[in-house]
Amino acid sequence: MGGLSLPHLLLAAVVILILFGGKGKISELMADVAKGIKSFKKGLSDDDSAPKPADPAAPAKTIDHQTPAPIDAARDPNKIG
């Protein structure tokens, strides 16, 4: 018990080859991560079109409410009958 068998060694070898084999796959992966982070930061900084919050010292705007004119029941187009 506790020893490394052939399947364990083969699995470790495959993992090592995937991570370190070829043309620096880890460096390519890290470069892609860095590009993603840079584009994310650029996207956040380019968000200047968002509306800015209102000035709290400015007076509040009011909206005038107008009541609708009464509807004549004889001329109501929505009336059935």
Beta strands, then each sheet from edge to edge (+ up, - down):
end
